[in-house]
Structure formats: structure tokens, C-alpha cells
Amino acid sequence: MMLELFSIPAVILILGAFVLPLLPKSVRSSAFITFGVIALAMVWTMPEGNLIQVPFASYELDLLAVDGLSRIFGIIFALITVIGGIYAFHIKDIGQQSSALAYAGGALGVTFAGDFFTLFIFWEIMAATSSYLIWARETEESAKAGMRYLLVHIFGGGLLFTGILLHLSSGGSLYIDSIEPAYTAANIFMLLGVALNTAVPPLHAWLADAYPKATITGAVFMCALTTKSAVYVMIRLFPGWEILIWVGVIMAIYGTIYALLANDIREILAYSIISQIGYMVTVIGIGTELALNGATAHAFNHIIYKSLLFMAAGSVIYATGTSKLSELGGLARKMPLVLGLYMVGALSISGMPFLNGFISKTMISGALGDAHLEWPILLLLLATVGTFLHTGLKLPYFTWFKESKQELQLSDIPMNMKVAMGIGAFFCILFGVAPNLLYSQLPFPTDFQPFSVYNFVEMTQVLVLAFAGFWFLKNHLNVSSTISLDTDWFYRRPAAIVNTVFVQFPNNLFGIAETVSLNLANRLSALLKNPMKIILPSFVMGGREIKSDGFTATMGAALSFILFGFIVAALFVLL
């Protein structure tokens, strides 16, 4: 049985997280990548079926369930682990390395879990390990953001687990399968738990709060794993839930608006994640084979181009020491390679033809068209315009082209970071010009043709008109170091009040009580050495006033003994 566990990709990565600290520093980064490659090979070659089942209490856990849907998500999770390992090759912090590897293992565990208990265990592993990637930045902001992130995800895990227990108690199966659209308590709790990790508004603010404060390399893993593993679970559990159509549309528009307002480059990309996941959630709500293929393909492509964007943003932060658009500018001549690689990702996310984002976005549009959902089509098209404006135009303009207000001193970017970005850009182009490589791995057979005249004209028209509008208005645009309030205000402010009332006030009260107690104890200790100070402070002997505090220690001890004996005798008589 133990040997069977080593055939689970998630176990290999989590085991690797424990092995890394035992290895010499010089080989840890190489070992990280090696574990990722092994996991990728295992995912690629595993046969389909329920491969490993173990008894647990009165249940049987399905630890490794493989089908077309789980395999494609497993492939991209393992692939991004390898690419992220290359990007972080120069990092020597064993905490970050082990946490990232265990985090990726958790994502693979969720993907191949065949039962709810197994899914929940790996779900919580992801929450715990990813939190360290925020704390590892070692700033006051990251410490607070990491704690908020962990608490929010513990709450989300609690919602999910409550739903699972209610599901089982009502006679539901332990094994994971699609859930009929019925708004029972069990289904609502599970949907809310998954929706939180998917960053569905208003349960989304943790993402834009935490990702910009994570380490440069940690953010690359975070942008790829948490939300997309939740998308996988949503595809698995809630296909055809029509409420998700409009939830997804709201996500797409909401994320776009906040990305346009943001000043931090990783905050822009974080809100962009919310927007792009909105496309996936929308078609999950349709639930047809084409729609679910579209959601899967877009999740796959999103991981590639979003990790590329975060890697490029991280390179800018590494080189300049700042992430604020208001403090950047004029980097085009200094960082042309990073600019070029960034623009591949930016044009991909915007739906440029012959890049991978175009391949999946046209599939989503096709699914919406088949379902005759005109308004969602128009609103998602509007979100696409916004995506190009904030990620494809605003961010690169203020980072690379607009002149900086101050001279920036740049640090050299490690070669491994450039190589990782190059690999990401390669896959963006590869799946854009050869979509069948991706389509062949989708969970349902498809003959969808993205390269139609209509799709070309639509996407090209959107991008050209958006660029024209931005170009004419660019001289009137500006950024400032302001903060846009989001729904996290509702738990930040109460949290501050709760901290003041239930943490700081009791601490202060206990501090006062401790000080008073110590003073009383010190005074009592001093008095017990010579209780005559209280009973008879002074007396006259031989015509001379004698003060009791003038007694020697020996005399005081003798008097104390006599007084103690008198008290004991008196108590004996009285009782």
C-alpha cells in the first residue's frame, strides 16, 4: 500500500518538500525542478480510472482518479511547477522552496481526488503552504496580508467541509460527481467554499490583497494554482448551474474596472485574474461540452500567460525595487527583453489572434453563441476591451514607455528568470498557432475551428479600436499612489475593532494587573521578612524610640517566627 502512494503525483511533490531541506543548498533548486518533471511525467503517462482506493473508517477513499478533465489540469499544474522552479532557481530560501513544492502538490492532490475527504485534505494543504509564500517577503504588510489570506481560506475550507458533511448526512455519495442544480444547504455551503477560492465577488478581496504582497517568485505559483484548482472543482461539481453565467459576467466586469484603477503592477494583474476567471465561470454555468471545453482551455491558457505576466512583473520589481506605476517609467531601453516577453502575455490575455488566449476566448464565445446568450457575449467583449486597456496598454505604457520622474537604478535580472519567461512566451505562441495540441487534451472531443473570419475580424477590431482610443488619450492619462477600497474593507475594519476590543484591551488590562500584582507581591515579600513593620512600627525602650524597620535580618526573622507561632496557637485555641 505504501508503494502505491508513491504513484500519486501529489505525494511525490509533498515528499519532495520534506526532502529538499535535507539536500545540500547547491542542488536544492535542481531537485525542485526534478520533482516537478517527475510529477509531469507521471501525470502524462497515468492510465484513466480509479487507480488507488484505501479504506478509511466506514468509507473508501479514492486517492487517485484520472480522466480527461483531471489529466489536463494535472498537466498544466505540473508544467507550471517546472517553469516556476526555473524562475525561482536563484532563490536559496528553503522555506519558499518547500512551501511552493508542497503547494503544487496540494493542487495536484485536489485535481486527482476522487472523493470529498481527499479533496478537502489537499484543499487545506494548499491554503497552509501558500500562506508562507506571502509571509516569506518579511514585511509588515506581507505579515498582515498573509494572516488575512490564511484566515479567509480557513473560513472557506470550513464552508466547504460543512457542505460535504451535510451532503453525506443527507445520503449523498462520498465520491465526487456533478451536482444537480438544487439549492440545498449542503450544495450552497459547498458552492460558497469553492466560490471563495475562485475569487467570486464579494468573496474575492483576498486575492488582490495577498498576491501583490507575496514574494516575487511565490506570486508566480499563487497566480496559477489556487483559483484554477477551484475552477477545476467548479467544473467537476457545478456544471450547468445557470446562476454561474451571470456570476461570471459580473466577475469579468468587476475585475476589469478595479484593474483599470490600480497603481501597483501586481495588483493590476491580480484583479485581471478575477476578470479572466469570470469567463470560465460564465461557461461553466452553461454546462455544455463546448462550454466546459472552453472553460478548461481558458484555465489552461490562463495559467501560462498569467504566470508569464507575473514573471515579467516580478522581474521589474527585482530590477527596480518598486511595483508602483507612479514610480516607474522609461524602462523600454533598459529592459527590452522583459518588455517583449511581457507583451506576448499581455496580447495573449487580450485575445490577439495566433496567441493562446485567442484560442480559448473564441471557444467561450462559440459556447455563448450556441446558447443564444447575447448580453453575456457583449459584456464579456467589453471586458476584453478593458483587459487590453489595463494589461496590454496601461501597464506597459507607464512601466516601459512614459518617462520616469526619477532615475531608476536597475539590478541585473538572473538568467534563469529570463529563461522561464521565454518558456512561458513559447507556450503562448505554440498553443496559439497549433490549437489542436491543446484541443486533443480537452475532456470532450471537439472539432471547434477558432480561425474563422468572424473571430479574426471581431478580435482584431476590438484590439485596434481600444489601442486607437488609448493612443489619442495617453497624454491625458496619469496614475497616482491612491488605494481603491474593495470589499476587504468589511473584514479589515471589523478585524481592527475586534483586535482592539478583544486583543489589545485585554492585553493592556492584563499588563496593568500583572504590574499591580508584582508590586503587591514585592511589598508582601518585604513585609513578611519583618511583619513588625505593620504590627508595631515603633516602640519606646529605655527612653529611646526603636523603629522596627531598623531590625537586622536575623532579628526580623526571629520576630516573624515568634509572631507566626502566636498566630498558630491562637488559631488552635479558637478552633
C-alpha positions as CSV (number, residue, x, y, z in Angstrom):
1,M,0.0,0.0,0.0
2,M,2.8,2.4,0.9
3,L,4.4,1.8,-2.5
4,E,1.1,2.6,-4.2
5,L,1.1,6.1,-2.5
6,F,4.4,6.9,-4.4
7,S,2.5,6.6,-7.6
8,I,0.4,9.6,-6.7
9,P,1.9,12.8,-8.2
10,A,0.8,14.9,-5.3
11,V,2.6,12.7,-2.9
12,I,5.8,13.0,-4.9
13,L,5.8,16.7,-4.7
14,I,4.8,16.9,-1.0
15,L,7.5,14.3,-0.2
16,G,9.9,16.4,-2.2
17,A,9.1,19.4,0.0
18,F,10.3,17.3,3.0
19,V,13.4,16.0,1.2
20,L,14.6,19.4,0.0
21,P,15.8,20.7,3.4
22,L,18.0,17.5,3.7
23,L,19.8,18.2,0.5
24,P,22.9,20.5,0.0
25,K,22.0,24.1,-0.9
26,S,23.8,23.7,-4.2
27,V,21.4,21.1,-5.5
28,R,18.0,22.1,-4.0
29,S,16.9,24.2,-6.9
30,S,17.8,21.5,-9.4
31,A,16.0,18.9,-7.2
32,F,12.9,21.2,-7.1
33,I,12.7,21.2,-10.9
34,T,13.4,17.4,-11.0
35,F,10.4,16.7,-8.7
36,G,8.3,18.8,-11.0
37,V,9.5,16.9,-14.1
38,I,8.8,13.6,-12.4
39,A,5.2,14.7,-11.5
40,L,4.7,15.9,-15.0
41,A,5.8,12.6,-16.5
42,M,3.5,10.7,-14.0
43,V,0.5,12.8,-14.9
44,W,1.2,12.4,-18.6
45,T,1.5,8.6,-18.5
46,M,-1.1,7.5,-15.9
47,P,-4.0,5.4,-17.3
48,E,-7.5,6.6,-16.8
49,G,-9.6,5.2,-14.0
50,N,-9.9,5.0,-10.2
51,L,-6.4,3.8,-9.6
52,I,-5.9,3.9,-5.8
53,Q,-8.6,3.3,-3.2
54,V,-7.9,2.9,0.6
55,P,-10.3,2.1,3.4
56,F,-11.0,4.9,5.9
57,A,-13.4,4.3,8.8
58,S,-16.6,3.1,7.1
59,Y,-15.7,4.7,3.8
60,E,-13.3,4.0,0.9
61,L,-11.2,6.9,-0.2
62,D,-10.4,7.4,-3.8
63,L,-6.9,8.9,-3.8
64,L,-6.1,8.8,-7.5
65,A,-9.0,9.2,-10.0
66,V,-7.9,10.0,-13.6
67,D,-10.0,11.2,-16.5
68,G,-9.6,13.7,-19.3
69,L,-10.6,16.7,-17.1
70,S,-8.2,15.9,-14.2
71,R,-5.4,15.0,-16.6
72,I,-5.3,18.3,-18.5
73,F,-5.4,20.3,-15.2
74,G,-2.7,18.0,-13.8
75,I,-0.5,18.6,-16.8
76,I,-0.7,22.3,-16.6
77,F,-0.2,22.3,-12.8
78,A,2.9,20.1,-13.1
79,L,4.2,22.1,-16.1
80,I,3.9,25.4,-14.2
81,T,5.7,23.8,-11.2
82,V,8.6,23.2,-13.5
83,I,8.5,26.6,-15.1
84,G,8.1,28.3,-11.7
85,G,11.1,26.2,-10.4
86,I,13.2,27.6,-13.2
87,Y,12.1,31.1,-12.5
88,A,13.0,30.7,-8.8
89,F,16.2,28.8,-9.4
90,H,18.3,31.5,-7.8
91,I,16.2,31.5,-4.6
92,K,18.0,29.8,-1.7
93,D,15.2,30.2,0.9
94,I,14.4,26.7,1.8
95,G,11.1,27.8,3.3
96,Q,9.9,29.2,-0.1
97,Q,11.1,26.2,-2.0
98,S,9.5,23.6,0.3
99,S,6.3,25.6,0.6
100,A,6.0,26.1,-3.2
101,L,6.6,22.4,-3.9
102,A,4.0,21.3,-1.3
103,Y,1.6,23.9,-2.6
104,A,1.9,22.5,-6.1
105,G,1.4,19.0,-4.6
106,G,-1.8,20.2,-2.9
107,A,-3.1,21.4,-6.3
108,L,-2.4,18.1,-7.9
109,G,-4.0,16.3,-5.0
110,V,-7.2,18.3,-5.4
111,T,-7.1,17.6,-9.2
112,F,-6.9,13.8,-8.8
113,A,-9.0,13.4,-5.7
114,G,-11.9,11.0,-6.3
115,D,-13.7,11.6,-3.0
116,F,-14.6,14.7,-1.0
117,F,-12.4,13.9,2.1
118,T,-9.3,13.6,0.0
119,L,-10.1,16.8,-1.9
120,F,-10.6,18.6,1.4
121,I,-7.3,17.5,2.8
122,F,-5.4,18.7,-0.2
123,W,-7.5,21.9,-0.3
124,E,-6.3,22.8,3.2
125,I,-2.7,21.9,2.4
126,M,-2.8,24.5,-0.4
127,A,-4.1,27.1,2.0
128,A,-1.4,26.5,4.6
129,T,1.6,26.2,2.3
130,S,0.6,29.2,0.0
131,S,0.4,31.4,3.1
132,Y,4.1,31.1,3.7
133,L,4.8,32.5,0.2
134,I,3.3,35.7,1.4
135,W,5.0,35.8,4.8
136,A,8.4,35.0,3.3
137,R,8.6,38.5,1.9
138,E,9.2,39.5,5.5
139,T,7.5,42.9,5.6
140,E,4.9,44.2,7.9
141,E,2.4,44.4,5.1
142,S,3.1,40.8,4.0
143,A,2.7,39.6,7.5
144,K,-0.7,41.1,7.9
145,A,-1.8,40.1,4.3
146,G,-0.6,36.5,4.9
147,M,-2.6,36.2,8.1
148,R,-5.7,37.6,6.4
149,Y,-5.2,35.2,3.5
150,L,-4.9,32.2,5.8
151,L,-7.9,33.2,7.9
152,V,-10.1,33.7,4.8
153,H,-9.1,30.4,3.3
154,I,-9.6,28.6,6.6
155,F,-13.1,30.1,6.6
156,G,-13.6,29.0,3.0
157,G,-12.4,25.5,3.9
158,G,-14.9,25.4,6.7
159,L,-17.7,26.3,4.4
160,L,-16.7,23.5,2.0
161,F,-16.3,21.0,4.8
162,T,-19.7,21.9,6.2
163,G,-21.2,21.4,2.8
164,I,-19.5,18.0,2.5
165,L,-20.8,16.8,5.9
166,L,-24.3,18.0,5.1
167,H,-24.1,16.3,1.7
168,L,-23.1,13.0,3.3
169,S,-25.7,13.2,6.1
170,S,-28.4,13.7,3.5
171,G,-27.5,10.4,1.8
172,G,-25.1,11.9,-0.8
173,S,-22.2,10.0,-2.1
174,L,-18.6,10.4,-0.9
175,Y,-17.4,10.2,-4.4
176,I,-17.0,13.4,-6.4
177,D,-19.6,13.9,-9.2
178,S,-21.6,16.7,-10.7
179,I,-24.3,18.1,-8.5
180,E,-27.8,18.8,-9.8
181,P,-28.8,22.5,-9.6
182,A,-30.6,22.3,-6.3
183,Y,-30.1,25.0,-3.7
184,T,-30.0,22.8,-0.6
185,A,-28.0,23.8,2.4
186,A,-25.2,21.3,1.5
187,N,-24.9,22.5,-2.1
188,I,-24.9,26.2,-1.0
189,F,-22.1,25.6,1.5
190,M,-20.0,23.7,-1.0
191,L,-20.6,26.3,-3.7
192,L,-19.7,29.1,-1.4
193,G,-16.5,27.3,-0.3
194,V,-15.4,26.8,-3.9
195,A,-16.5,30.3,-4.9
196,L,-14.3,31.8,-2.3
197,N,-11.2,30.1,-3.7
198,T,-12.4,31.0,-7.2
199,A,-12.4,34.7,-6.1
200,V,-16.1,35.3,-6.8
201,P,-17.2,38.8,-5.7
202,P,-17.7,39.7,-2.9
203,L,-15.5,36.8,-1.7
204,H,-12.6,37.9,-3.8
205,A,-10.7,40.6,-2.0
206,W,-8.2,38.2,-0.5
207,L,-6.6,37.8,-4.0
208,A,-5.8,41.5,-4.7
209,D,-4.8,41.9,-1.1
210,A,-2.4,39.0,-0.9
211,Y,-0.8,38.4,-4.4
212,P,0.9,41.8,-4.6
213,K,2.5,41.3,-1.2
214,A,3.8,37.8,-1.9
215,T,7.4,37.2,-2.8
216,I,8.4,37.7,-6.4
217,T,8.7,34.0,-7.1
218,G,5.9,33.0,-4.8
219,A,3.3,35.1,-6.7
220,V,4.0,33.1,-9.8
221,F,2.9,29.9,-8.2
222,M,-0.1,31.6,-6.5
223,C,-1.5,33.1,-9.6
224,A,-1.5,29.7,-11.2
225,L,-2.7,27.3,-8.6
226,T,-5.3,28.4,-6.1
227,T,-8.0,29.9,-8.3
228,K,-7.5,27.4,-11.1
229,S,-7.8,24.4,-8.9
230,A,-11.1,25.9,-7.6
231,V,-12.2,26.4,-11.3
232,Y,-11.4,22.7,-11.8
233,V,-13.6,21.8,-8.8
234,M,-16.4,24.1,-10.0
235,I,-16.3,22.4,-13.4
236,R,-16.5,19.0,-11.7
237,L,-19.3,19.8,-9.3
238,F,-21.4,22.6,-10.7
239,P,-21.7,22.4,-14.5
240,G,-24.9,23.8,-15.8
241,W,-25.8,25.9,-12.7
242,E,-27.3,28.9,-14.6
243,I,-26.6,31.3,-11.8
244,L,-22.9,31.0,-12.6
245,I,-23.5,32.6,-16.0
246,W,-24.2,36.0,-14.5
247,V,-21.8,35.5,-11.6
248,G,-19.1,35.0,-14.2
249,V,-20.1,38.1,-16.2
250,I,-20.0,40.2,-13.0
251,M,-16.6,38.9,-12.2
252,A,-15.3,39.8,-15.7
253,I,-16.5,43.4,-15.5
254,Y,-15.7,43.9,-11.8
255,G,-12.1,42.7,-12.1
256,T,-11.6,44.8,-15.2
257,I,-12.8,48.0,-13.5
258,Y,-10.6,47.6,-10.5
259,A,-7.6,46.7,-12.6
260,L,-8.0,49.9,-14.5
261,L,-8.0,51.8,-11.2
262,A,-5.0,50.1,-9.7
263,N,-1.5,51.6,-9.4
264,D,0.5,48.5,-8.3
265,I,1.6,46.3,-11.3
266,R,0.8,43.0,-9.5
267,E,-2.5,44.4,-8.2
268,I,-3.5,45.1,-11.8
269,L,-2.6,41.5,-12.7
270,A,-4.4,40.2,-9.6
271,Y,-7.7,41.9,-10.5
272,S,-7.1,40.7,-14.0
273,I,-7.2,37.1,-12.7
274,I,-10.7,37.8,-11.3
275,S,-11.8,39.1,-14.6
276,Q,-10.4,36.2,-16.6
277,I,-11.9,33.6,-14.2
278,G,-15.2,35.3,-14.9
279,Y,-15.0,34.0,-18.5
280,M,-14.5,30.4,-17.1
281,V,-17.3,30.7,-14.6
282,T,-19.7,32.0,-17.2
283,V,-19.4,29.0,-19.5
284,I,-19.4,26.6,-16.5
285,G,-22.9,27.9,-15.9
286,I,-23.9,26.9,-19.5
287,G,-22.6,23.3,-18.9
288,T,-22.5,22.1,-22.5
289,E,-19.5,20.1,-23.7
290,L,-18.2,23.0,-25.8
291,A,-18.7,25.3,-22.8
292,L,-16.8,23.1,-20.4
293,N,-14.1,22.6,-23.0
294,G,-13.9,26.4,-23.3
295,A,-13.6,26.8,-19.5
296,T,-10.9,24.1,-19.4
297,A,-8.9,25.5,-22.3
298,H,-9.1,29.0,-20.9
299,A,-7.9,27.9,-17.5
300,F,-5.0,26.0,-19.2
301,N,-4.0,29.1,-21.3
302,H,-4.6,31.5,-18.4
303,I,-2.1,29.7,-16.2
304,I,0.5,30.1,-19.0
305,Y,0.0,33.7,-19.9
306,K,-0.8,34.9,-16.4
307,S,2.3,33.2,-14.9
308,L,4.3,34.9,-17.8
309,L,2.8,38.3,-16.8
310,F,3.6,37.8,-13.1
311,M,7.2,36.7,-14.0
312,A,7.7,39.8,-16.1
313,A,6.2,42.0,-13.3
314,G,8.4,40.2,-10.8
315,S,11.5,41.0,-13.0
316,V,10.6,44.7,-13.0
317,I,10.3,44.6,-9.2
318,Y,13.5,42.7,-8.9
319,A,15.4,45.2,-11.1
320,T,13.9,48.4,-9.8
321,G,12.8,47.6,-6.2
322,T,9.3,49.1,-6.8
323,S,5.9,47.9,-8.1
324,K,4.1,51.3,-8.3
325,L,3.3,52.6,-11.8
326,S,3.7,56.1,-10.4
327,E,7.3,55.4,-9.6
328,L,8.2,53.5,-12.8
329,G,8.8,54.5,-16.4
330,G,11.4,54.7,-19.1
331,L,12.4,51.0,-18.9
332,A,12.0,50.2,-22.6
333,R,15.6,50.9,-23.4
334,K,16.9,49.3,-20.2
335,M,14.7,46.1,-20.2
336,P,13.7,45.5,-23.8
337,L,13.7,41.7,-23.4
338,V,11.3,41.7,-20.4
339,L,9.1,44.2,-22.3
340,G,8.9,41.9,-25.3
341,L,8.1,38.8,-23.3
342,Y,5.6,40.7,-21.2
343,M,3.8,41.8,-24.4
344,V,3.4,38.2,-25.5
345,G,1.5,37.5,-22.3
346,A,-0.4,40.8,-22.5
347,L,-1.6,40.2,-26.1
348,S,-2.4,36.6,-25.2
349,I,-4.7,37.6,-22.4
350,S,-6.3,40.2,-24.7
351,G,-7.2,37.6,-27.3
352,M,-4.7,38.5,-30.1
353,P,-5.0,36.0,-33.0
354,F,-2.3,33.4,-33.1
355,L,-1.7,33.5,-29.4
356,N,-3.2,31.0,-26.9
357,G,-5.7,33.4,-25.3
358,F,-7.4,33.8,-28.7
359,I,-7.9,30.0,-29.0
360,S,-9.8,29.7,-25.7
361,K,-11.7,33.0,-25.8
362,T,-13.2,32.2,-29.2
363,M,-14.3,28.8,-27.9
364,I,-16.0,30.6,-25.0
365,S,-17.7,33.0,-27.4
366,G,-18.8,30.0,-29.5
367,A,-20.4,28.3,-26.5
368,L,-22.2,31.6,-25.6
369,G,-23.4,31.9,-29.1
370,D,-24.7,28.4,-29.2
371,A,-26.7,29.1,-26.0
372,H,-28.0,32.4,-27.6
373,L,-26.8,34.5,-24.7
374,E,-26.4,37.9,-26.4
375,W,-25.9,40.1,-23.3
376,P,-23.2,37.9,-21.8
377,I,-21.4,37.9,-25.1
378,L,-21.5,41.7,-25.3
379,L,-20.4,42.2,-21.7
380,L,-17.5,39.8,-22.0
381,L,-16.5,41.5,-25.1
382,L,-16.5,44.8,-23.1
383,A,-14.4,43.0,-20.5
384,T,-11.9,42.0,-23.3
385,V,-11.6,45.7,-24.3
386,G,-10.9,46.6,-20.6
387,T,-8.3,43.7,-20.4
388,F,-6.4,45.1,-23.3
389,L,-6.6,48.6,-21.8
390,H,-5.2,47.8,-18.4
391,T,-2.8,44.8,-19.1
392,G,-1.9,45.4,-22.7
393,L,-1.7,49.3,-22.7
394,K,-1.8,51.0,-19.3
395,L,0.7,48.8,-17.5
396,P,3.4,48.6,-20.2
397,Y,2.9,52.3,-21.1
398,F,3.5,53.6,-17.5
399,T,6.2,51.0,-16.8
400,W,8.3,51.0,-20.0
401,F,7.4,54.0,-22.2
402,K,6.3,57.0,-20.1
403,E,9.3,58.9,-18.8
404,S,10.1,58.3,-15.2
405,K,10.0,61.2,-12.7
406,Q,13.2,59.8,-11.1
407,E,16.3,58.0,-12.3
408,L,15.9,54.3,-11.6
409,Q,18.9,52.2,-10.7
410,L,18.5,48.7,-12.0
411,S,19.8,45.4,-10.7
412,D,20.7,42.6,-13.1
413,I,18.0,40.1,-13.6
414,P,19.2,36.4,-13.1
415,M,19.3,34.4,-16.4
416,N,17.0,31.7,-15.0
417,M,14.2,34.3,-14.7
418,K,14.6,35.2,-18.4
419,V,14.7,31.6,-19.4
420,A,11.4,30.9,-17.5
421,M,9.7,33.8,-19.2
422,G,11.0,32.7,-22.6
423,I,9.4,29.2,-22.0
424,G,6.1,30.8,-21.0
425,A,6.1,33.0,-24.1
426,F,6.9,29.9,-26.2
427,F,3.9,28.1,-25.0
428,C,1.7,31.2,-25.5
429,I,2.7,31.1,-29.2
430,L,2.7,27.3,-29.6
431,F,-0.9,26.8,-28.5
432,G,-1.9,29.9,-30.4
433,V,-0.6,28.7,-33.8
434,A,-1.3,24.9,-33.1
435,P,-4.5,24.8,-31.1
436,N,-5.1,21.1,-31.8
437,L,-2.2,20.4,-29.4
438,L,-4.5,21.7,-26.7
439,Y,-7.8,20.6,-28.1
440,S,-6.6,17.0,-28.2
441,Q,-6.2,17.1,-24.4
442,L,-9.6,18.6,-23.6
443,P,-12.1,16.5,-21.6
444,F,-14.6,16.3,-24.5
445,P,-14.0,15.6,-28.2
446,T,-14.2,18.8,-30.3
447,D,-13.9,20.0,-33.8
448,F,-14.1,23.7,-33.0
449,Q,-12.4,25.9,-35.5
450,P,-11.1,29.2,-33.9
451,F,-9.6,30.6,-37.1
452,S,-12.8,31.8,-38.7
453,V,-13.2,35.1,-40.5
454,Y,-15.7,36.3,-37.9
455,N,-13.4,35.5,-35.0
456,F,-10.5,37.2,-36.7
457,V,-12.4,40.4,-37.5
458,E,-14.1,40.6,-34.1
459,M,-10.9,40.3,-32.0
460,T,-8.8,42.4,-34.3
461,Q,-11.4,45.1,-34.4
462,V,-11.7,45.2,-30.6
463,L,-7.9,45.5,-30.1
464,V,-7.4,48.1,-32.8
465,L,-10.2,50.4,-31.6
466,A,-9.1,50.0,-28.0
467,F,-5.5,50.9,-29.0
468,A,-6.7,53.9,-31.0
469,G,-8.7,55.3,-28.1
470,F,-5.8,54.8,-25.7
471,W,-3.2,56.4,-28.1
472,F,-5.3,59.6,-28.5
473,L,-5.9,59.9,-24.8
474,K,-2.5,58.7,-23.5
475,N,-1.2,62.3,-22.9
476,H,-4.1,63.0,-20.6
477,L,-3.7,59.8,-18.6
478,N,-1.9,59.7,-15.2
479,V,-1.5,57.4,-12.2
480,S,-1.4,58.2,-8.6
481,S,-0.5,56.3,-5.4
482,T,-4.1,56.0,-4.3
483,I,-5.8,52.9,-2.9
484,S,-9.2,51.8,-4.2
485,L,-11.4,50.4,-1.5
486,D,-12.7,47.0,-2.1
487,T,-14.9,44.5,-0.1
488,D,-11.9,43.7,2.1
489,W,-12.8,46.9,4.0
490,F,-15.7,44.9,5.5
491,Y,-13.4,42.5,7.3
492,R,-10.4,44.7,7.7
493,R,-12.3,47.3,9.7
494,P,-14.2,44.9,11.9
495,A,-11.0,43.0,12.3
496,A,-9.3,46.1,13.6
497,I,-12.1,46.7,16.0
498,V,-12.1,43.1,17.2
499,N,-8.3,43.3,17.6
500,T,-8.7,46.5,19.7
501,V,-11.5,45.2,21.9
502,F,-10.6,41.5,22.3
503,V,-6.8,41.6,21.9
504,Q,-5.2,44.9,22.7
505,F,-7.6,45.9,25.5
506,P,-7.3,42.6,27.4
507,N,-3.5,42.7,26.8
508,N,-3.4,46.1,28.3
509,L,-5.7,45.1,31.2
510,F,-3.6,42.0,31.9
511,G,-0.4,44.2,31.7
512,I,-1.8,46.5,34.4
513,A,-3.0,43.6,36.5
514,E,0.5,42.0,36.2
515,T,2.2,45.2,37.2
516,V,0.0,45.7,40.3
517,S,0.3,42.0,41.3
518,L,4.1,42.2,41.0
519,N,4.2,45.3,43.1
520,L,2.0,43.8,45.8
521,A,4.0,40.6,45.8
522,N,7.2,42.6,46.2
523,R,5.8,44.6,49.0
524,L,4.3,41.5,50.7
525,S,7.6,39.7,50.4
526,A,9.4,42.6,52.0
527,L,6.8,42.7,54.9
528,L,7.0,39.0,55.5
529,K,10.6,39.4,56.3
530,N,9.7,41.7,59.2
531,P,5.9,41.8,60.0
532,M,6.6,44.0,62.9
533,K,6.7,46.9,60.4
534,I,2.9,46.6,60.3
535,I,2.1,45.4,63.8
536,L,4.4,47.6,65.7
537,P,6.2,50.1,63.5
538,S,8.0,51.7,66.5
539,F,8.1,51.4,70.3
540,V,10.0,53.0,73.3
541,M,12.6,51.1,75.1
542,G,14.9,52.5,77.7
543,G,13.6,56.0,76.9
544,R,14.6,55.6,73.3
545,E,12.3,55.1,70.3
546,I,13.1,51.9,68.4
547,K,11.8,51.6,64.8
548,S,11.0,48.0,63.6
549,D,12.4,48.6,60.1
550,G,15.8,49.1,61.7
551,F,16.0,45.5,62.9
552,T,18.6,43.3,61.4
553,A,17.6,40.4,59.1
554,T,18.2,38.0,62.0
555,M,16.1,40.0,64.4
556,G,13.3,40.3,61.9
557,A,13.3,36.6,61.2
558,A,13.2,35.8,64.9
559,L,10.3,38.2,65.4
560,S,8.5,36.7,62.4
561,F,8.9,33.2,63.9
562,I,7.5,34.4,67.2
563,L,4.6,36.1,65.5
564,F,3.8,33.1,63.4
565,G,3.9,30.8,66.5
566,F,1.5,33.1,68.3
567,I,-1.0,33.1,65.3
568,V,-0.9,29.3,65.1
569,A,-1.5,29.0,68.8
570,A,-4.4,31.4,68.7
571,L,-6.0,29.5,65.8
572,F,-5.6,26.2,67.7
573,V,-7.4,27.6,70.7
574,L,-10.2,29.2,68.7
575,L,-10.8,26.1,66.6
